[in-house]
Every structure is written in C-alpha cells, then in structure tokens.
Amino acid sequence: MKLVLSLWQLFLFIEGTTSNWEDWWTYDGISGPNFWGLLNPEWSLCNKGRRQSPIDIDPVALLFDPYLRLLQVDKCRVSGTIKNTGHSIIFKADTVPSVTKINITGGPLSYKYRFHEIHIHYGRVDSRGSEHSIGGYAFPAELQIIGYNSDLYPNITEAVRLHNNQGLVGVSVMLQSGDLSNAELRILTNQLEKIRFRGQKARIGHLSVRELLPDTDFYISYEGSTTLPGCYETITWIIMNKPIYITKQQLFALRKLKQGDERKPKAPLADNYRPAQPLNHRVLRTNIDFRRKQGKSCPTMYNKNHFYEANSQSWNTGS
C-alpha cells in the first residue's frame, strides 16, 4: 500500500511540473527499472516487452551460425562531445554533414549502420556494473557502441521511433580491471574530471571507435532492446567475446561522478545498469564454432571462466 501511495505521489509531482520525463527515471527506488513502464505510457515496453535487454548469456544456449560474417567498423577517427547525463556517460559523435562518418557492417547485420554514440555503464564495486553478463558473471563496466540503420533511416531518432527490429545496432564491449587500459578508452576517461556533475560536457577529438574493440573476431548476437527508457525493441546486439582493460584509477574516476549538478550532487552515478531481462526463447547466435573444441567434455562456466575462444580448449576471460 505504501508503494502504491508513493508511486501516486510521484506521478502527481511529475504531472505538476514542466520538466520532461527524462528527468524522472533512475536506476533504483520507485522510479527505477521495475517502474519505467509505469512512469510514461510510451515506455510500456519496459514492463511488457518480450525482447528486452540486457540479458545474462548462458553459454549452453549458444547456437553456432556458420553464416555470420566478420564485424567491420571503419578505422577513421571522429570528434564529438562526452556528457554526464545524470544517468550515464555518453559520447556523441558530431553529426554535421562535413565530418567523417563511421560505418558498422558485417556480422549479423543486413544493412549499413552509422555510428552515433557510446554509452558507459559501471558499478560502485568491481563485482558488478556491466549490463550484459556471461553465465551470471558481471564485469566492472560495459561500453556500448550504438549505431543506426543509415540505409533505411535519415537519423537515429527515426530509427528508434518506427520500432523496427533492424533500426539500431549495439556493439557491447566488456571492461575488465587490469594494469594497462585500452588507449582509446583513456581518451574518454581523461575527460571525466570535466564532467563530474550532471549536464557537464567536454569535447573529444580524434577518437577511433574501431580501436575500442578487443582483439578478437568472435562475438555473440541476439535481437533485443535499448536498455534505457523506453526500452524500444529495435536493436541487434553484438557482444564481443573478449574484454578490453580499464585501470583501477580509471574506475575510481568514473565512481567520482555524480547524478546531480554541482549545487545538489546527489548520489554517485555508478550502478547505472539495468538488471538482466528474461530471454523468452530468443536465439543466441555466435560465430564461435564449438566443434573445434577437442575432448569429450562440454565447456562450462565454473571456476569463473567467462568467454570461449574458438582457438582454445577452455573458457577464459579473454586474456
């Protein structure tokens, strides 16, 4: 009963303000993921959708697809703006006609997709933070490279609005704690001190999206949704089968960021991940050929082994 009253009070407060819906969702409490679909009628898929993301990837459920191609990401560099939105850290590429565009093709994709932005999700501790998990194992952070179908749509807004299941692509890269970080990741994290509070921005030049990917051709793919409200079921996810590395110092800098502005900092931005959603009989395709594995025993997820390399004989962390 108290929960119903609290929700009703929240709705009345929101309706009585001129702020938009984006100001009111969070990652916990009565405006957290379990209630996104109730905050705004346009976000109903967050509660009712059958192809929601993220998911926990069960290695036993993976299906080898020999027709999956290599993922291709243009090697050119882009400039843009990194921002603390109060919910996440998002880098958006410049979109003026004269700037270089990065295309994402191949893999499970039937169309050409144009890179648009990068999201970073992370936890307050190393045992959680990534949105996708592997056999129940979560990484400290996850970097998501988002692009829209530029063959069919003029921009990302149209690709999302029409709810087409081939509107977006999300390339997910897990971040594992290590002694030396990915060089392109440092370009992003070097600006964190400038965006400590909500609404703050910083310019970034000459970022290579391709170099943010790990050194592997293997991946897992499934049809899912955006992981922010309104959870639109329009995205093909590609989960890379190896992490890149982030240092403890970089994680510390991320964990200093706040949800609020400088006047009211509020809580830390960390733990900005949506919990895993039901798979609902969706197919998890992979280009990892399990038949290459020698021996009679099946690969398992015990002993905290996390990724399967097709050229090895064990599940491993990608190192």
C-alpha positions, -999 to +999 in steps of 0.1 A: +000+000+000+028+024+009+044+016-025+012+025-044+009+057-025+045+066-032+040+060-069+009+081-070+026+109-052+054+107-077+030+108-107+012+138-092+045+156-087+057+149-122+024+160-138+026+192-118+060+202-132+071+214-166+101+190-167+102+162-192+101+125-185+138+122-189+144+139-156+125+114-135+137+079-142+165+064-122+182+031-116+168+024-081+137+030-060+102+038-072+115+054-104+139+025-111+139-002-138+109-021-124+087+010-128+100+026-160+070+012-179+046+029-154+063+063-154+054+071-190+028+053-212+053+055-242+077+033-222+053+004-217+077-020-234+100-017-204+074-038-185+055-056-212+082-062-239+092-098-248+126-089-264+142-068-237+178-061-229+202-067-213+204-104-207+225-129-190+242-150-217+240-187-209+269-204-228+249-237-231+222-218-251+246-205-278+239-216-313+268-216-338+258-199-370+282-206-399+267-177-420+277-150-395+303-127-410+332-108-395+322-075-379+335-044-398+339-010-382+355+019-402+390+028-389+387+066-393+386+088-363+357+110-351+352+140-329+323+147-306+311+155-271+312+134-239+285+143-213+273+133-179+236+130-184+228+123-148+220+087-158+251+077-178+282+088-196+275+093-233+299+103-261+280+116-291+298+120-325+295+152-344+267+150-370+273+180-392+275+170-429+311+178-433+325+155-406+337+119-411+311+092-406+319+057-392+300+028-407+294-006-389+287-035-412+290-073-414+285-096-385+248-104-383+238-071-400+220-070-433+223-032-436+249-005-431+247+012-397+262+046-389+280+051-355+262+076-334+272+073-297+289+054-269+273+046-235+293+036-204+277+016-176+296+007-145+293-003-109+304+010-075+324-021-070+342-045-094+318-073-090+290-055-108+285-028-134+281-044-168+246-046-182+251-079-200+266-108-180+281-141-190+269-172-172+259-149-142+293-132-142+292-094-144+321-072-153+330-038-136+318-019-166+304-022-201+310+001-231+282+001-257+288+014-293+254+024-307+247+030-344+215+034-365+205+019-398+216+045-423+203+025-453+167+029-441+166+059-418+180+095-420+189+097-383+188+078-350+155+094-339+136+079-369+153+045-365+141+043-329+107+059-334+095+034-360+103+005-337+118-015-365+138-045-352+167-036-375+167+001-366+198+001-343+229-019-336+247-021-302+282-034-300+289-044-264+325-045-251+331-056-215+356-037-194+378-058-172+401-044-145+438-045-154+471-028-151+471-011-185+440+002-202+429+004-238+445+035-253+412+048-269+394+043-236+419+066-220+409+093-244+374+091-230+383+088-193+408+116-195+378+140-197+359+127-167+372+154-143+354+179-166+320+162-164+318+153-127+282+167-125+250+163-145+249+183-176+286+190-179+302+183-213+337+181-227+350+180-263+369+150-276+387+149-309+401+120-330+386+090-313+389+057-330+358+036-324+375+006-341+403+006-316+379+004-287+371-032-299+390-061-284+414-081-305+390-109-315+367-117-344+343-138-322+310-125-308+275-134-297+244-118-312+207-115-304+177-093-310+169-071-281+160-036-269+176-004-258+185-005-221+172+029-213+136+041-212+115+034-234+132+000-239+125+000-277+128-034-292+147-022-322+183-032-316+206-060-328+231-067-300+267-079-308+285-089-276+323-092-282+339-124-269+368-107-252+371-077-228+393-046-231+410-033-200+404-004-176+427+005-147+416+009-111+425+046-115+400+050-144+373+031-124+379+054-094+375+085-117+342+070-130+330+064-095+336+100-085+309+112-110+276+123-096+239+121-107+231+157-097+245+191-106+272+210-087+247+226-063+230+193-055+254+165-064+230+137-052+242+101-053+271+087-073+264+079-110+278+044-106+255+013-106+238+028-137+229-006-152+196-023-159+191-058-145+191-088-168+158-094-185+141-128-195+154-143-227+119-155-237+131-182-261+152-158-282+181-173-302+216-165-291+238-168-322+275-169-323+304-173-348+323-194-323+325-229-337+323-252-307+331-282-328+367-270-328+369-278-291+388-310-286+378-336-260+346-351-248+336-327-220+314-298-227+325-262-219+311-249-186+311-217-167+325-230-135+356-216-118+347-181-130+356-188-167+338-164-189+345-163-226+350-191-250+378-187-276+373-210-306+411-215-309+415-226-273+403-256-252+388-237-223+365-209-213+386-179-203+385-142-196+398-132-230+433-126-219 
